[in-house]
Amino acid sequence: MSGAAAKKVTAGGRRAAAKPAATGKARKATPKVVRLTAADMAEKQREISVSEFFTKNRHLLGFDSPAKALLTTVKEAVDNALDACEEAGILPDLLLEIQEVSETRYRVAVQDNGPGIVKAQVPKIFGQLLYGSKFHRLRQSRGQQGIGISAAAMYGQLTTGRPITVVSKPGPKKPAHRFDIQIDTRRNTPVVVADHEVEWIPEHGTRLELEIEATYKKGRHSVDGYIEQTAIANPHASLTYVDPKGERSEYPRVAHELPKPPQEIKPHPHGVELGILLKMLHDTKAKNLRGFLTGEFSRVSPAAADEIAKTAMLPPTYAPHKAARDQAESLYKAIQATKLMAPPSNVLSPIGEELLLEGLRKQVDAKFFAATSRSPAVYRGNPFCVEAALAYGGEGMPGDELITMLRFANRVPLLYQQSACAVTKSVVQTNWKAYGLQQSRGALPTGPIVLMVHIASVWVPFTSESKESVASYPEIMKEIKLALQDVGRKLGIFIRRGIREADEEKKRSYIEKYIPHIGIALQEILKISDKERDKVCATLKTTLERSRT
Amino acid sequence: MSGAAAKKVTAGGRRAAAKPAATGKARKATPKVVRLTAADMAEKQREISVSEFFTKNRHLLGFDSPAKALLTTVKEAVDNALDACEEAGILPDLLLEIQEVSETRYRVAVQDNGPGIVKAQVPKIFGQLLYGSKFHRLRQSRGQQGIGISAAAMYGQLTTGRPITVVSKPGPKKPAHRFDIQIDTRRNTPVVVADHEVEWIPEHGTRLELEIEATYKKGRHSVDGYIEQTAIANPHASLTYVDPKGERSEYPRVAHELPKPPQEIKPHPHGVELGILLKMLHDTKAKNLRGFLTGEFSRVSPAAADEIAKTAMLPPTYAPHKAARDQAESLYKAIQATKLMAPPSNVLSPIGEELLLEGLRKQVDAKFFAATSRSPAVYRGNPFCVEAALAYGGEGMPGDELITMLRFANRVPLLYQQSACAVTKSVVQTNWKAYGLQQSRGALPTGPIVLMVHIASVWVPFTSESKESVASYPEIMKEIKLALQDVGRKLGIFIRRGIREADEEKKRSYIEKYIPHIGIALQEILKISDKERDKVCATLKTTLERSRT
């Protein structure tokens, strides 16, 4: 409305002459409808379990269509498998099998060589939403919330009535255990349907099987596309994929060492809110304020702690659990006013320029490649880092269509909700015309390009639980744009060189076309022989070529 | 990747010669990192409360920035107030006051003349996430989930440490009660900080006050924009808004009757999934299958119930709670195979063409208005209905910018996440060139237009809990496009008429310019008087004008 012709609204009251609506007669407010009282309404109030909530809102978790449900299920299982292997320091060997049960029903199995899962934990991990080890920590990993895999199990149960099957073996000398698990959605608790020892050949690892309502499609938003892109971003993983037709694809590892393991960090004081600070003050085991500040946060030295305490007008020996709202607020303001070192940035595990290029080269045929891996930055106290790579001008890449984008967060491909993503917004807001590409206002640029952007962080802010697009924090968008400008500049140089060379080529062929005519004209004017004429032409050609290069 | 130059991937295994990564040395998989066992990992697993989840993920609820937090808080409170008034059959009178506490802190108060809230329910409604009356029913309302207002309270507590204050009075002879409520986020339960009777003048109603970290901005995404648009879509509500500068804006009601009250419906059998069916079979009080099918669903007659039972090869007297997965699946398939009436569509409460036009005219100056209100349709068993209205060509509307869009769901303005919304996608995918507008590929059309789209449904599928954009169900997008085409055609006629008239005008002025010259020429040839010449000119002009109209 603003920007368009909104009438002055503040005066709305006096302007609109309270003309009754065309459809309703003007009359006193005594409607015919049954009048509910507060007591009537109270009867309907009741608790909603998180499982009920997500059953009804399953599109929030990425289960909005049968095709997407298949992808989401695979993604949650593969992400967990890769996380488990890496945390245990094991180079991941993954097997994904998808079997068609009927046209609308598939059985998905994901098997890893990870550390397995302790028996007592299996039911809750797979049969309870919001349960896990990754939520209460700050460390780069694919899983973050403790929802994903139990949501897939719940979706399977919802659409096929079948429980999830989990086989886990923690070590060579330990027995393998098989569980069949369902979810009591009203209570959000696991129900173990079957539980017994089984024979299993691998030394250690976990195998999941789920039956879900799904459809299998090829294409970029498909399981095939996800596996391809996962291989690009995880060059240290070996993936085997057996698709519903029984075709087997192998993605062997390119890097034979695990990436540098990401580190867990404590929260940075500048990223902590008043309410959280208040809660931390009450929950801490520290005996005094100095111990609290240095122990519960990153980047607070004893000197910095004393400075914060002084600014807050509290003694460094103040007992944290005594703090009421007012003390907490003084402390909060003092923290904001104190200069502190930025959060540690070496805790992240980016892919790196060389592996980015290698991964992209392996999957895309192109004439030109560029990559950049930026230094870490910080949003809301969380370190993050942006990487970008692009491939330009290959056979089969259409030159007159919008560029192809590959988005990744903590090495996980993001296949849906492209337009809502901070990455897409940053690409749209970047001036690609400066790098020799065409671009309509408010749109992606056009050209034969595959553009890859990776965001790694101890906590990636997604716009929804389905983790399909990154929220548009200004700090994150700034970093993405800088990364894009970096690869964009490299591309611009390549494209301009190409244009210059094409221009040269055109001029040269033009000149070459006329040299014989010049030769004939000279021959007539100077009365020279055919041989001399040809010699002059050759000399002319050489001279012109030399002058142009 | 597909579409671009993806190399054949199935052969990936044989292709890539397992060349070690440039950064890592090729060696056996014996990494240096500490190897965690399943037992190590088990220690870190723990439950996450839904409050903890949404505290960390508050951007999912619309609290991602201080400006948006203010809007979301106002929106949740106003939505609840309007819902409560309408359910109680009361024409809503709302008061919104925003007071600046400091540059980054505001106090928001929303007061309604609704039915009030029963004392025992107040703490849970405002101090517990996922609690409410609207989740377990199918009925058009603004609130759906039982998250919104308690999330606002939680955000206030998180950023300012202050509890939410609720004053409620259920009737003229009943006392008003004031509560101060906090949330125990670890347990997701309310903590009542204060609770006592207070004097309050209004006969009945509820008043909320929250102190939150926020910034106040003007513009379309602001509280001001939200209130303006709320007035457009709720012509039966009277709104008073006192902004942080103390300026008072009144939006009096245009319609003096409540909209037709929406009806609660039972689920339609075709929209129910196997898992839900299984649960319903176990939970029902019906003694037999016929009673279950006719009683728990809409649109199942006894004859249809018998047909379903027969197809499922179960007797109509079968006891529902006996059904195991296999019986439920037979029943599920039988339901899908049985032709049933579409869900009842008269349960919705659309705005209507006339009030759409009236609302838009009140807020926007324009030359041309058009509106359409489509018949209800169905997605996943849920009835919904789409309405569209547009205003074209007003002073102050820029002609060379993208059109201004106003999106509404169940009469609530959606101000954020425009690009992720089914409405926007439908607008982008509509061919506006056919209606005389300019449009780049993959973009909104350009022109001096305010376009309004409203979706009403018993359950609006949002892409996130913050309810900012509608999920792209194909059935919904189809209806939106049909509505757009309808107003588009009307606009096209108006624009083409304008173009034709401009052409006529140009031709006419051209002819008029030359008529005097023709007159002079005729005078010379025919030797006529000046008077006769002027008469001829006048006749010529009239004739030409007549022939053109």
Interface residues (C-beta under 8 A of the other chain):
Chain A: M1 S2 G3 A4 A5 A6 K7 V9 T10 G12 G13 R14 A16 A18 K19 P20 A21 A22 T23 G24 K25 A26 R27 A29 P31 V33 V34 R35 L36 T37 A38 A39 M41 A42 K44 Q45 R46 E47 I48 S49 V50 E52 F53 T55 K56 N57 H59 L60 D64 A84 E87 A88 G89 I90 L91 P115 G116 I117 V118 A120 Q121 K124 I125 Q128 L130 Y131 G132 S133 F135 H136 R137 Q145 G146 Q157 L158 T159 T160 G161 R162 S168 P170 G171 T185 E213 K218 G219 R220 D224 G225 E228 Q229 A231 P235 H236 E247 S249 E250 Y251 P252 R253 V254 A255 H256 E257 L258 P261 E273 L274 G275 I276 L278 K279 R325 A328 E329 G352 E354 L355 E358 K362 Q363 V364 D365 A366 A391 G394 E395 G396 M397 P398 E401 L402 T404 L406 Q417 S419 A420 S440 R441 G442 A443 L444 P448 V450 W459 P461 T463 S464 E465 S469 A471 Y473
Chain B: M1 S2 G3 A4 A5 A6 K7 V9 T10 G12 G13 R14 A16 A18 K19 P20 A21 A22 T23 G24 K25 A26 R27 A29 P31 V33 V34 R35 L36 T37 A38 A39 M41 A42 K44 Q45 R46 E47 I48 S49 V50 E52 F53 T55 K56 N57 H59 L60 D64 A84 E87 A88 G89 I90 L91 P115 G116 I117 V118 A120 Q121 K124 I125 Q128 L130 Y131 G132 S133 F135 H136 R137 Q145 G146 Q157 L158 T159 T160 G161 R162 S168 P170 G171 T185 E213 K218 G219 R220 D224 G225 E228 Q229 A231 P235 H236 E247 R248 S249 E250 Y251 P252 R253 V254 A255 H256 E257 L258 P261 E273 L274 G275 I276 L278 K279 R325 A328 E329 G352 E354 L355 E358 K362 Q363 V364 D365 A366 A391 G394 E395 G396 M397 P398 E401 L402 T404 L406 Q417 S419 A420 S440 R441 G442 A443 L444 P448 V450 W459 P461 T463 S464 E465 S469 A471 Y473
